[in-house]
Amino acid sequence: MPHAPADLGPIKPRALDFDLDDMPRYWMAGLPVSTAIGNALHLIFPMGERFFVRAVRHYMSEIEDPTLREQIRGFFGQEGRHAHEHERVFETLRGQGYDIDTFLRVYKRVAFDFIERISPPALRLSVTAALEHYTAIMAEGALASEGTLEMVHPKMQRLLRWHAAEEIEHKAVAFDVLKQVRPSYALRMAGMALATTLLGAFWFAGATMLLRQEKGLGLREIGRQLRATQRREPIIRRVFLRGLREYLRPSFHPWDNDNLELARRSFQMLADEAAA
């Protein structure tokens, strides 16, 4: 694995206990809009991560490199745990009075029962590699000093720190599988185009659905909070535009940005908290 950091080591799932009881309704900066943006990711992550596993597993038999095969197994384990923990947030949202199940049904029907079913395996793998690049960018933004997590309630912060650190750790697995089995730049760009469209559409739809259920929150206040959120964390520029700019480079590899130390500091922080 020439692109990976020499000290990457094995990718392994970590079993942590997360206490989500009595989670504040507005866990992100105490604001409905910022929290809705975060909760929309909770809603789309579990089915998305299981899709990632299916897309990569389809090509497992074509991977002969023992190091990559071992990383794939770790990737499966991490993504499976991520899906399970984010689904626990569903119950928190239902308990807070949100109707999320209609959105989840539409999301499943459109993205997985239809788009996944009609898409060829190579495109599904390419979409996975592109979405993993976006999630790695989001993870870096969360874990960086004075990053997103500084504004998050401690209970949710721990869950997101764990997820972000593992996303960085396995960020190149799907890309390396794609590079080995279907090394086509055109395919990589097609996957990025579809990934960007789907992520943007369902993220926006999920946040909008949640905000429409906030009683007494008018459009003017939503606009004010949204502008403040974008000044603090400009998602379009920091996630989508950066992701596209990097991914368009023909020589791109996820480990061109070696931020493994950022993940390791977070793992150590989680371990220290557990031992305290």
N, C-alpha and C positions, 0 to 999 in steps of 0.2 A: 504494500500500500504506500507508494512513494509520496503521495500528497499528505498523508496523515502525519500528525506530530509523532516523533519517535517514541515519546513516552505516553501515547494515548492509552495503552493497556486495554484490558478487556472491557467491553460494554456490558454492564450488568444492571438488571432491574433492582431497585431499592424499595423495600417494603417499609413505609412509614405510616404512622397513625396520625390522622388529621381530625381535629375536633372542629366540626362545623356547626355545633349547637349554638343557638343564640347569635347567629351571624347577623350583623346589622343589615338592614335593607339596603343602605347605601354604603357599601364597603370600600368604594373607590373615592377617596377624597371627600367623603360625605355627600356626594352629589349624584342625583338621579341619572344624568346623561352619561357621565364617566362610568358609572356602575353598569348602566345598560350596555355600553360598548363592551365592557369586560364580560358581562353575563352572556352576551351574544356568542362570545368565543366559547364559554362553557357549554353552550347548547350545540355548537357545530363540531367541537373537537371529538367527542366519543365516536360517532359514526365515521368521521373523517379518519381517525387514527386506525380504526379497524379496516377501513378501505386501504390505507397505506400497507398494512400487514398483508392483505390479500394480494395487492398489486405486486409486492416484492416476492411473496411466497411463490407466485406463479413461475418465477424464473430461478427458484432455488436450485433446481436440478442442473442448471447450466453453469453454475458457479463452482469452479474447481479450486480457487484460491482458498486454502484452509483458514487464513486470517479473516478474509471477508465473510466466509461462511459462519465463523464464530461471531463476528460482529452482527450479522443478520439475526442470529438467534437472540443476541442481546437486545437488538432493536425490537424484535417481536415482543420480548418480555416487557421492555419499558413502555412501548405503546399500549400494550394490553392493560398495564396498571394505570397509565394515564387515563384511558377511556373509562375505567372503573371509577376512579376517584372523581373525575369530572361529572359522571352520572350521579354521584352523591349530591352534587350541587342542585340537580334537578329537584330533589325532594325539598331542599331548602327554599327554592323558588316557588314551588307549589305551596309550601307552608306559608309563604309570604303573600299568597293570594294571586300569583301570576298564573294565567292560562298559557302554558307553553306547549301543550300536547298537539294542538292544531298545527303550530309551526313545525314541530318535530315530524309530524306525519307528512307534511308537504315537502320538507327537506329530504326525508328518506325517499319519497316517491319520485321526486325530480332528480336528485343527485345520484341516487344509488339504484333504485328500481328501474330508472330509465337511462340516464346518461352513462352510468357504469355498465349497464347491461349491453348497450349498443356500441360501446367504445372498445377498440381492439386492445389486447393486453399491453402492447408496447406503449400506447398512448396513456393508459392508466398508470404505468410505471413512470412515464415522463411527467405526468401531472403530480404524482407523488414526490418526485425529486424536486420539482419546482415549489410545491407547497412546503416541503421540508426546509427549503431555503428561506421562505417567508417566516416560518415559525422560528427558525434560528435567529433571524434578524429581530423578531419580537422578543425572543429570549434574551438576546444581548442588551436590548434597550431596557428590559426589566431589571437585569442584574447589574448594569453599570452603576457607578457611583452617582447618587442623586437621580437614579432611574425611576421607572414607573412604580416599583415596589415601595418606594418611600411614602407613597400616598395611600397605601393599601392597609386595611385593618389587619392586625397581627395574625389572626386565624387564617384569613385568606392568603396573606403574604407567604406563610409557610408552604401552603399547597402550590402556589405559583412559583416560588423559588425552586422547589424540588422539580417541578415540571420543566421550568426554563433551563435549569442546569443539565438535565438529562437530554433536552432537545439539542443543546450545544454539543454534548458528548457524542450523540449519534447522527449529527447533522449531515454527514457525508455518505451514510450507508446506502440510501436509495440512489443517490447520484452515482456512486461507484458501481452499483449493480447495473444501472442504465448504461454507464460508460462501457462496461464489459460486454453486455449482451446486445445492446442496440445503440452503438456510438454514432448517432446521426445528429448533426446540429439542427437540421430542419425539424426532426422529431422533438428535440429538446425545446425548441422555440414554440412548437405547437402545444406542447405540454404546458409551457409557461403561459401562453395565451389563454388556454382553457382554465388553468389554475387561477390566474388573476381574475378572470371573469366570475368564476364560481365563488372564490373567497370573498371578493368585493360584494357580490350580490347577496350572498347569504348572511354575511356579517352585517350589512346594512339592513337587510330585511329583519334579522333577529333583533337588532337594537331598536328599530322602529316599532316592531311588535311589542316589545317591553315598554317603551316610552308611551305608547298609546294607552297603556293600562295604568299610567300614573295619574291619579285623580288630582285635578287642580293645577297640573303642570301645563301652562299654556305655551303656544308656539314661540312667543317672544322670549320666555324664560329658557325654553329649550335652545333657541338660537344663541342666547347669551352664554349659556353654559357650554354649548358646542364650540363657540368661538374661543372661549377660555381654554377648553380642553385641547383644541388644535394648536393654540399658541404654546401650551405646555408640552404637548405630545403630538406633533403633526404627523398623523398616521399615514396620510397619502405620501408625504415626502420621505419620512423616515423608514417606512415599510415598503410601500409599493414602488415608488420611484427609485429608491436605493436598490431594491431587489431586482427590478428590471435592468437598471444600469449595470449591475454586477453580472447578472446572468446572461446578458447579451454578449459579453466578451467570449469569443470562441475558446479561449484557453482557460475559462473559469473553472475553479474547483472550490467547494465549500471551505476547505482548509487553507485557501489563500489568506483568509482572515483567521489567524490562529488565536482564538480567544478561549482556549481550553482552561487556562489559569482562572478565568472568570468563573467557570463552572466549578472548578475544584475549590475555590474559596467559598462558594455557596454550599457545596457538600460539607465542607468543614464547619461552616456556620450552623447547618442543620444538625450535624453530629454534636456540636458543643451545646446546642439548645436541648437536645434529647438527653444529654448527660447531666445537665444542670438540675 
